[in-house]
Amino acid sequence: MRFISLYLLGCAGFMAGCVGDQETIKPEAFLQQYQLSHPQISAVIYCSSHDCLERTEISLTEAEWKRISRWVGRPAKDAEEEREKLAQAVAEYEKIAAAKAGTSGDRARTGMNSDRQLDCIDESLNTTSILLLLQEKGFIGYHSLNGTEGRGDAFDWPHFAPSLQETKSGDIYVIDSWFRDNGEKADILSLEDWKRGWNPPGFK
């Protein structure tokens, strides 16, 4: 079921604190800020069209869930490998959900209100939802889902992405899918590098 939200929660409140040192917003609090229910395999909201203006309720079939979870079904040998596997699982979810939501043509780095395109808020909410599901089903062993990070200030376009905390070291890594087209593997890097304004090579 697809529906247009009648309210624009978006950046009005969230971006009031859009500075590089913004505190991490915990996963459940981030979803609640956009009035999204806790994700379930049979009912997860997929966001698009900027600030989750358009919402599609996705029901993952058993076969679709297997396509996603197969990336992390075999335990990783270490935390680095697990992060790579999770990035692939996020990409697989994007492919499946976008086909249902009509957003398979989503292009990298879209920002303004665009039908069938995803900004960084949409990407962060969607990634948070699938990572929560994977975590609850026991597919994440070396990390925990940390929350949503922000960077930028009044003189720099704000940007957001979810993060994972490595259990053993306590190090935090951002998993950022906004820089890639729909279904491509998300970028993973340390929170420190990301906060310093990291962009992919060739980004303009």
PyRosetta script that sets phi, psi and omega in degrees:
from pyrosetta import init, pose_from_sequence

init()
pose = pose_from_sequence("MRFISLYLLGCAGFMAGCVGDQETIKPEAFLQQYQLSHPQISAVIYCSSHDCLERTEISLTEAEWKRISRWVGRPAKDAEEEREKLAQAVAEYEKIAAAKAGTSGDRARTGMNSDRQLDCIDESLNTTSILLLLQEKGFIGYHSLNGTEGRGDAFDWPHFAPSLQETKSGDIYVIDSWFRDNGEKADILSLEDWKRGWNPPGFK")
pose.set_psi(1, 128.5)
pose.set_omega(1, 179.7)
pose.set_phi(2, -111.3)
pose.set_psi(2, 138.1)
pose.set_omega(2, 177.2)
pose.set_phi(3, -149.4)
pose.set_psi(3, 152.1)
pose.set_omega(3, 178.2)
pose.set_phi(4, -93.1)
pose.set_psi(4, 130.4)
pose.set_omega(4, 179.1)
pose.set_phi(5, -67.9)
pose.set_psi(5, 144.6)
pose.set_omega(5, -179.7)
pose.set_phi(6, -92.9)
pose.set_psi(6, 4.0)
pose.set_omega(6, -178.5)
pose.set_phi(7, -135.2)
pose.set_psi(7, 147.4)
pose.set_omega(7, 179.1)
pose.set_phi(8, -108.7)
pose.set_psi(8, 89.5)
pose.set_omega(8, 177.6)
pose.set_phi(9, -73.4)
pose.set_psi(9, -49.2)
pose.set_omega(9, 174.0)
pose.set_phi(10, 16.9)
pose.set_psi(10, -136.2)
pose.set_omega(10, -168.8)
pose.set_phi(11, -83.8)
pose.set_psi(11, -5.3)
pose.set_omega(11, -177.2)
pose.set_phi(12, -55.1)
pose.set_psi(12, -49.4)
pose.set_omega(12, 178.9)
pose.set_phi(13, -92.9)
pose.set_psi(13, -39.9)
pose.set_omega(13, -173.1)
pose.set_phi(14, -65.8)
pose.set_psi(14, -38.9)
pose.set_omega(14, -174.1)
pose.set_phi(15, -84.4)
pose.set_psi(15, -2.0)
pose.set_omega(15, 176.8)
pose.set_phi(16, -60.7)
pose.set_psi(16, -27.0)
pose.set_omega(16, 178.5)
pose.set_phi(17, -111.4)
pose.set_psi(17, 29.7)
pose.set_omega(17, -175.2)
pose.set_phi(18, -77.2)
pose.set_psi(18, 76.4)
pose.set_omega(18, 175.6)
pose.set_phi(19, -127.4)
pose.set_psi(19, 162.4)
pose.set_omega(19, -174.4)
pose.set_phi(20, -58.4)
pose.set_psi(20, -29.4)
pose.set_omega(20, -178.2)
pose.set_phi(21, -99.0)
pose.set_psi(21, 21.0)
pose.set_omega(21, -179.4)
pose.set_phi(22, -56.3)
pose.set_psi(22, 140.5)
pose.set_omega(22, 178.7)
pose.set_phi(23, -67.9)
pose.set_psi(23, 149.5)
pose.set_omega(23, 177.7)
pose.set_phi(24, -64.9)
pose.set_psi(24, 135.0)
pose.set_omega(24, 175.4)
pose.set_phi(25, -98.9)
pose.set_psi(25, 117.9)
pose.set_omega(25, -175.5)
pose.set_phi(26, -61.6)
pose.set_psi(26, 151.2)
pose.set_omega(26, -172.1)
pose.set_phi(27, -52.0)
pose.set_psi(27, -50.2)
pose.set_omega(27, -177.2)
pose.set_phi(28, -65.3)
pose.set_psi(28, -38.6)
pose.set_omega(28, 179.3)
pose.set_phi(29, -65.4)
pose.set_psi(29, -36.9)
pose.set_omega(29, 179.4)
pose.set_phi(30, -65.1)
pose.set_psi(30, -45.8)
pose.set_omega(30, 177.5)
pose.set_phi(31, -63.0)
pose.set_psi(31, -42.9)
pose.set_omega(31, -178.5)
pose.set_phi(32, -64.3)
pose.set_psi(32, -31.8)
pose.set_omega(32, 179.2)
pose.set_phi(33, -60.9)
pose.set_psi(33, -28.5)
pose.set_omega(33, 178.3)
pose.set_phi(34, -105.3)
pose.set_psi(34, 15.2)
pose.set_omega(34, 178.5)
pose.set_phi(35, 54.7)
pose.set_psi(35, 42.6)
pose.set_omega(35, 176.4)
pose.set_phi(36, -99.7)
pose.set_psi(36, 135.7)
pose.set_omega(36, 178.0)
pose.set_phi(37, -74.5)
pose.set_psi(37, 161.7)
pose.set_omega(37, 178.2)
pose.set_phi(38, -62.1)
pose.set_psi(38, 132.4)
pose.set_omega(38, -175.4)
pose.set_phi(39, -68.3)
pose.set_psi(39, 145.1)
pose.set_omega(39, 172.2)
pose.set_phi(40, -132.7)
pose.set_psi(40, 155.4)
pose.set_omega(40, 179.1)
pose.set_phi(41, -57.8)
pose.set_psi(41, -35.1)
pose.set_omega(41, -178.1)
pose.set_phi(42, -87.1)
pose.set_psi(42, -7.8)
pose.set_omega(42, -177.6)
pose.set_phi(43, -160.8)
pose.set_psi(43, 94.9)
pose.set_omega(43, 177.1)
pose.set_phi(44, -129.3)
pose.set_psi(44, 136.1)
pose.set_omega(44, -178.7)
pose.set_phi(45, -86.3)
pose.set_psi(45, 128.3)
pose.set_omega(45, 177.7)
pose.set_phi(46, -106.9)
pose.set_psi(46, 124.0)
pose.set_omega(46, -173.3)
pose.set_phi(47, -97.3)
pose.set_psi(47, 147.6)
pose.set_omega(47, 174.5)
pose.set_phi(48, -158.1)
pose.set_psi(48, 178.9)
pose.set_omega(48, 174.5)
pose.set_phi(49, 67.3)
pose.set_psi(49, 25.6)
pose.set_omega(49, 173.0)
pose.set_phi(50, 83.4)
pose.set_psi(50, 120.1)
pose.set_omega(50, 178.6)
pose.set_phi(51, 57.8)
pose.set_psi(51, 30.2)
pose.set_omega(51, -179.8)
pose.set_phi(52, 58.0)
pose.set_psi(52, 36.7)
pose.set_omega(52, 178.1)
pose.set_phi(53, -63.8)
pose.set_psi(53, -39.1)
pose.set_omega(53, 176.2)
pose.set_phi(54, -109.1)
pose.set_psi(54, 134.1)
pose.set_omega(54, -174.0)
pose.set_phi(55, -129.0)
pose.set_psi(55, 130.2)
pose.set_omega(55, 179.0)
pose.set_phi(56, -118.9)
pose.set_psi(56, 124.4)
pose.set_omega(56, 177.5)
pose.set_phi(57, -81.0)
pose.set_psi(57, 118.1)
pose.set_omega(57, -176.9)
pose.set_phi(58, -102.3)
pose.set_psi(58, 132.2)
pose.set_omega(58, 171.2)
pose.set_phi(59, -114.4)
pose.set_psi(59, 113.7)
pose.set_omega(59, -177.8)
pose.set_phi(60, -83.5)
pose.set_psi(60, 127.1)
pose.set_omega(60, 176.2)
pose.set_phi(61, -73.9)
pose.set_psi(61, 168.9)
pose.set_omega(61, 178.2)
pose.set_phi(62, -60.0)
pose.set_psi(62, -41.3)
pose.set_omega(62, 179.5)
pose.set_phi(63, -65.3)
pose.set_psi(63, -40.0)
pose.set_omega(63, 179.7)
pose.set_phi(64, -66.9)
pose.set_psi(64, -41.8)
pose.set_omega(64, 178.1)
pose.set_phi(65, -62.5)
pose.set_psi(65, -37.6)
pose.set_omega(65, 177.7)
pose.set_phi(66, -65.0)
pose.set_psi(66, -37.9)
pose.set_omega(66, 177.2)
pose.set_phi(67, -60.4)
pose.set_psi(67, -37.9)
pose.set_omega(67, -179.5)
pose.set_phi(68, -75.8)
pose.set_psi(68, -51.6)
pose.set_omega(68, -172.2)
pose.set_phi(69, -74.3)
pose.set_psi(69, -16.6)
pose.set_omega(69, -179.9)
pose.set_phi(70, -62.9)
pose.set_psi(70, -26.0)
pose.set_omega(70, 179.6)
pose.set_phi(71, -66.1)
pose.set_psi(71, -28.1)
pose.set_omega(71, -178.1)
pose.set_phi(72, -118.8)
pose.set_psi(72, 9.9)
pose.set_omega(72, -176.9)
pose.set_phi(73, -66.1)
pose.set_psi(73, -35.0)
pose.set_omega(73, 176.4)
pose.set_phi(74, -95.3)
pose.set_psi(74, 123.7)
pose.set_omega(74, -176.8)
pose.set_phi(75, -53.7)
pose.set_psi(75, 137.9)
pose.set_omega(75, 177.4)
pose.set_phi(76, -72.8)
pose.set_psi(76, 154.2)
pose.set_omega(76, -179.8)
pose.set_phi(77, -77.3)
pose.set_psi(77, -22.2)
pose.set_omega(77, 178.2)
pose.set_phi(78, -159.2)
pose.set_psi(78, 178.0)
pose.set_omega(78, -176.1)
pose.set_phi(79, -64.8)
pose.set_psi(79, -37.9)
pose.set_omega(79, -179.7)
pose.set_phi(80, -62.1)
pose.set_psi(80, -44.7)
pose.set_omega(80, 179.0)
pose.set_phi(81, -65.1)
pose.set_psi(81, -37.1)
pose.set_omega(81, 178.8)
pose.set_phi(82, -62.8)
pose.set_psi(82, -40.1)
pose.set_omega(82, 178.3)
pose.set_phi(83, -61.2)
pose.set_psi(83, -41.1)
pose.set_omega(83, 178.4)
pose.set_phi(84, -64.3)
pose.set_psi(84, -41.3)
pose.set_omega(84, 178.9)
pose.set_phi(85, -64.4)
pose.set_psi(85, -40.5)
pose.set_omega(85, 179.1)
pose.set_phi(86, -65.1)
pose.set_psi(86, -37.8)
pose.set_omega(86, 177.5)
pose.set_phi(87, -62.6)
pose.set_psi(87, -37.3)
pose.set_omega(87, 177.2)
pose.set_phi(88, -69.1)
pose.set_psi(88, -38.2)
pose.set_omega(88, 178.6)
pose.set_phi(89, -65.0)
pose.set_psi(89, -40.2)
pose.set_omega(89, 176.7)
pose.set_phi(90, -61.4)
pose.set_psi(90, -43.3)
pose.set_omega(90, 179.1)
pose.set_phi(91, -62.6)
pose.set_psi(91, -40.4)
pose.set_omega(91, 179.3)
pose.set_phi(92, -64.3)
pose.set_psi(92, -41.7)
pose.set_omega(92, 176.9)
pose.set_phi(93, -61.9)
pose.set_psi(93, -42.1)
pose.set_omega(93, 178.6)
pose.set_phi(94, -57.2)
pose.set_psi(94, -44.5)
pose.set_omega(94, -179.7)
pose.set_phi(95, -59.9)
pose.set_psi(95, -47.0)
pose.set_omega(95, -176.6)
pose.set_phi(96, -67.2)
pose.set_psi(96, -49.0)
pose.set_omega(96, -176.5)
pose.set_phi(97, -67.4)
pose.set_psi(97, -39.2)
pose.set_omega(97, -178.7)
pose.set_phi(98, -64.4)
pose.set_psi(98, -35.7)
pose.set_omega(98, 177.4)
pose.set_phi(99, -62.5)
pose.set_psi(99, -33.6)
pose.set_omega(99, 179.2)
pose.set_phi(100, -80.3)
pose.set_psi(100, -32.1)
pose.set_omega(100, -175.8)
pose.set_phi(101, -92.2)
pose.set_psi(101, -8.8)
pose.set_omega(101, -178.2)
pose.set_phi(102, 78.1)
pose.set_psi(102, 26.5)
pose.set_omega(102, -178.2)
pose.set_phi(103, -116.3)
pose.set_psi(103, 23.7)
pose.set_omega(103, -178.9)
pose.set_phi(104, -61.7)
pose.set_psi(104, -20.9)
pose.set_omega(104, 178.9)
pose.set_phi(105, -88.4)
pose.set_psi(105, 12.4)
pose.set_omega(105, 179.0)
pose.set_phi(106, -60.1)
pose.set_psi(106, 130.9)
pose.set_omega(106, -178.0)
pose.set_phi(107, -107.1)
pose.set_psi(107, 156.7)
pose.set_omega(107, -179.5)
pose.set_phi(108, -61.9)
pose.set_psi(108, 144.6)
pose.set_omega(108, 168.1)
pose.set_phi(109, 65.8)
pose.set_psi(109, 28.0)
pose.set_omega(109, 173.6)
pose.set_phi(110, -79.3)
pose.set_psi(110, 144.7)
pose.set_omega(110, -173.7)
pose.set_phi(111, -131.3)
pose.set_psi(111, -47.9)
pose.set_omega(111, -176.0)
pose.set_phi(112, -78.8)
pose.set_psi(112, 170.9)
pose.set_omega(112, -176.2)
pose.set_phi(113, -60.8)
pose.set_psi(113, 107.5)
pose.set_omega(113, -176.5)
pose.set_phi(114, -135.2)
pose.set_psi(114, 124.7)
pose.set_omega(114, 178.6)
pose.set_phi(115, -60.8)
pose.set_psi(115, 131.8)
pose.set_omega(115, 178.0)
pose.set_phi(116, 70.6)
pose.set_psi(116, 10.7)
pose.set_omega(116, 175.1)
pose.set_phi(117, -113.5)
pose.set_psi(117, 159.0)
pose.set_omega(117, -177.9)
pose.set_phi(118, -120.1)
pose.set_psi(118, 128.4)
pose.set_omega(118, 172.1)
pose.set_phi(119, -90.7)
pose.set_psi(119, -175.0)
pose.set_omega(119, -174.6)
pose.set_phi(120, -69.6)
pose.set_psi(120, -24.5)
pose.set_omega(120, 175.7)
pose.set_phi(121, -69.5)
pose.set_psi(121, -47.1)
pose.set_omega(121, 175.8)
pose.set_phi(122, -55.9)
pose.set_psi(122, -49.3)
pose.set_omega(122, -178.2)
pose.set_phi(123, -60.4)
pose.set_psi(123, -42.3)
pose.set_omega(123, -178.4)
pose.set_phi(124, -66.5)
pose.set_psi(124, -42.1)
pose.set_omega(124, 178.9)
pose.set_phi(125, -64.7)
pose.set_psi(125, -43.6)
pose.set_omega(125, -179.1)
pose.set_phi(126, -66.3)
pose.set_psi(126, -43.3)
pose.set_omega(126, 178.7)
pose.set_phi(127, -65.1)
pose.set_psi(127, -40.8)
pose.set_omega(127, 177.3)
pose.set_phi(128, -59.0)
pose.set_psi(128, -44.0)
pose.set_omega(128, -177.8)
pose.set_phi(129, -62.0)
pose.set_psi(129, -46.8)
pose.set_omega(129, -176.8)
pose.set_phi(130, -72.8)
pose.set_psi(130, -33.9)
pose.set_omega(130, 177.1)
pose.set_phi(131, -67.8)
pose.set_psi(131, -36.7)
pose.set_omega(131, 175.6)
pose.set_phi(132, -60.4)
pose.set_psi(132, -43.5)
pose.set_omega(132, 178.8)
pose.set_phi(133, -63.0)
pose.set_psi(133, -45.5)
pose.set_omega(133, -179.6)
pose.set_phi(134, -64.3)
pose.set_psi(134, -38.5)
pose.set_omega(134, 179.0)
pose.set_phi(135, -65.6)
pose.set_psi(135, -45.4)
pose.set_omega(135, -178.4)
pose.set_phi(136, -66.0)
pose.set_psi(136, -29.1)
pose.set_omega(136, -179.8)
pose.set_phi(137, -87.9)
pose.set_psi(137, 5.6)
pose.set_omega(137, 174.0)
pose.set_phi(138, 83.5)
pose.set_psi(138, 19.5)
pose.set_omega(138, -177.6)
pose.set_phi(139, -93.1)
pose.set_psi(139, -1.0)
pose.set_omega(139, 178.8)
pose.set_phi(140, -117.4)
pose.set_psi(140, 116.9)
pose.set_omega(140, -175.1)
pose.set_phi(141, -113.1)
pose.set_psi(141, -33.5)
pose.set_omega(141, -175.7)
pose.set_phi(142, -95.5)
pose.set_psi(142, -3.3)
pose.set_omega(142, -175.0)
pose.set_phi(143, -140.0)
pose.set_psi(143, 169.9)
pose.set_omega(143, 165.2)
pose.set_phi(144, -131.6)
pose.set_psi(144, 151.5)
pose.set_omega(144, 179.2)
pose.set_phi(145, -72.0)
pose.set_psi(145, 118.9)
pose.set_omega(145, -171.4)
pose.set_phi(146, -86.1)
pose.set_psi(146, -47.7)
pose.set_omega(146, -178.5)
pose.set_phi(147, 148.2)
pose.set_psi(147, -168.5)
pose.set_omega(147, -178.2)
pose.set_phi(148, -100.4)
pose.set_psi(148, 130.2)
pose.set_omega(148, -179.7)
pose.set_phi(149, -103.0)
pose.set_psi(149, 153.1)
pose.set_omega(149, 177.0)
pose.set_phi(150, -129.5)
pose.set_psi(150, 151.9)
pose.set_omega(150, 174.9)
pose.set_phi(151, -144.8)
pose.set_psi(151, 165.2)
pose.set_omega(151, -177.6)
pose.set_phi(152, 100.8)
pose.set_psi(152, 166.5)
pose.set_omega(152, 179.2)
pose.set_phi(153, -148.6)
pose.set_psi(153, -163.5)
pose.set_omega(153, -175.8)
pose.set_phi(154, -62.2)
pose.set_psi(154, -20.1)
pose.set_omega(154, -177.6)
pose.set_phi(155, -109.4)
pose.set_psi(155, 8.9)
pose.set_omega(155, -177.8)
pose.set_phi(156, -144.2)
pose.set_psi(156, 134.9)
pose.set_omega(156, -177.4)
pose.set_phi(157, -58.5)
pose.set_psi(157, 123.0)
pose.set_omega(157, -178.7)
pose.set_phi(158, -68.2)
pose.set_psi(158, 150.4)
pose.set_omega(158, -178.1)
pose.set_phi(159, -143.5)
pose.set_psi(159, 147.5)
pose.set_omega(159, -175.3)
pose.set_phi(160, -135.2)
pose.set_psi(160, 151.6)
pose.set_omega(160, 176.7)
pose.set_phi(161, -163.3)
pose.set_psi(161, 151.6)
pose.set_omega(161, 177.2)
pose.set_phi(162, -74.9)
pose.set_psi(162, 162.1)
pose.set_omega(162, 179.7)
pose.set_phi(163, -136.8)
pose.set_psi(163, 155.4)
pose.set_omega(163, 176.3)
pose.set_phi(164, -118.0)
pose.set_psi(164, 144.4)
pose.set_omega(164, 174.9)
pose.set_phi(165, -110.4)
pose.set_psi(165, 124.1)
pose.set_omega(165, 178.0)
pose.set_phi(166, -70.3)
pose.set_psi(166, 127.6)
pose.set_omega(166, -172.7)
pose.set_phi(167, -62.7)
pose.set_psi(167, -46.2)
pose.set_omega(167, -173.5)
pose.set_phi(168, -72.6)
pose.set_psi(168, -49.2)
pose.set_omega(168, -174.4)
pose.set_phi(169, -88.7)
pose.set_psi(169, -24.9)
pose.set_omega(169, -174.1)
pose.set_phi(170, 82.5)
pose.set_psi(170, -1.2)
pose.set_omega(170, 179.8)
pose.set_phi(171, -67.4)
pose.set_psi(171, 148.1)
pose.set_omega(171, -177.5)
pose.set_phi(172, -114.0)
pose.set_psi(172, 135.7)
pose.set_omega(172, -178.8)
pose.set_phi(173, -126.9)
pose.set_psi(173, 137.9)
pose.set_omega(173, 177.2)
pose.set_phi(174, -90.6)
pose.set_psi(174, 140.4)
pose.set_omega(174, 174.0)
pose.set_phi(175, -117.8)
pose.set_psi(175, 105.5)
pose.set_omega(175, -166.7)
pose.set_phi(176, -117.7)
pose.set_psi(176, 110.7)
pose.set_omega(176, -178.5)
pose.set_phi(177, -98.5)
pose.set_psi(177, -1.6)
pose.set_omega(177, -175.2)
pose.set_phi(178, -69.8)
pose.set_psi(178, -26.5)
pose.set_omega(178, -176.8)
pose.set_phi(179, -81.5)
pose.set_psi(179, 2.9)
pose.set_omega(179, -176.3)
pose.set_phi(180, -127.2)
pose.set_psi(180, 153.7)
pose.set_omega(180, 174.3)
pose.set_phi(181, -65.1)
pose.set_psi(181, 164.4)
pose.set_omega(181, 179.7)
pose.set_phi(182, -51.6)
pose.set_psi(182, 131.8)
pose.set_omega(182, 174.3)
pose.set_phi(183, 83.4)
pose.set_psi(183, -3.1)
pose.set_omega(183, 175.9)
pose.set_phi(184, -85.5)
pose.set_psi(184, 151.5)
pose.set_omega(184, -177.4)
pose.set_phi(185, -62.2)
pose.set_psi(185, 134.2)
pose.set_omega(185, -179.9)
pose.set_phi(186, -67.3)
pose.set_psi(186, 155.8)
pose.set_omega(186, 174.5)
pose.set_phi(187, -82.3)
pose.set_psi(187, 139.9)
pose.set_omega(187, 178.2)
pose.set_phi(188, -126.5)
pose.set_psi(188, 128.7)
pose.set_omega(188, 178.9)
pose.set_phi(189, -156.8)
pose.set_psi(189, 166.4)
pose.set_omega(189, -178.3)
pose.set_phi(190, -64.5)
pose.set_psi(190, 150.5)
pose.set_omega(190, 178.9)
pose.set_phi(191, -59.6)
pose.set_psi(191, -38.3)
pose.set_omega(191, -179.0)
pose.set_phi(192, -61.0)
pose.set_psi(192, -46.6)
pose.set_omega(192, 179.5)
pose.set_phi(193, -65.2)
pose.set_psi(193, -41.9)
pose.set_omega(193, -179.8)
pose.set_phi(194, -62.9)
pose.set_psi(194, -44.2)
pose.set_omega(194, -179.7)
pose.set_phi(195, -62.7)
pose.set_psi(195, -28.9)
pose.set_omega(195, 179.5)
pose.set_phi(196, -75.1)
pose.set_psi(196, 1.4)
pose.set_omega(196, 175.4)
pose.set_phi(197, 99.0)
pose.set_psi(197, 22.9)
pose.set_omega(197, -179.9)
pose.set_phi(198, -52.3)
pose.set_psi(198, 137.8)
pose.set_omega(198, 170.9)
pose.set_phi(199, -136.3)
pose.set_psi(199, 152.6)
pose.set_omega(199, 178.0)
pose.set_phi(200, -60.4)
pose.set_psi(200, 152.4)
pose.set_omega(200, 176.3)
pose.set_phi(201, -54.2)
pose.set_psi(201, 133.6)
pose.set_omega(201, 179.1)
pose.set_phi(202, 87.0)
pose.set_psi(202, -2.2)
pose.set_omega(202, 179.6)
pose.set_phi(203, -67.7)
pose.set_psi(203, 136.2)
pose.set_omega(203, 177.7)
pose.set_phi(204, -126.7)
pose.dump_pdb("model.pdb")
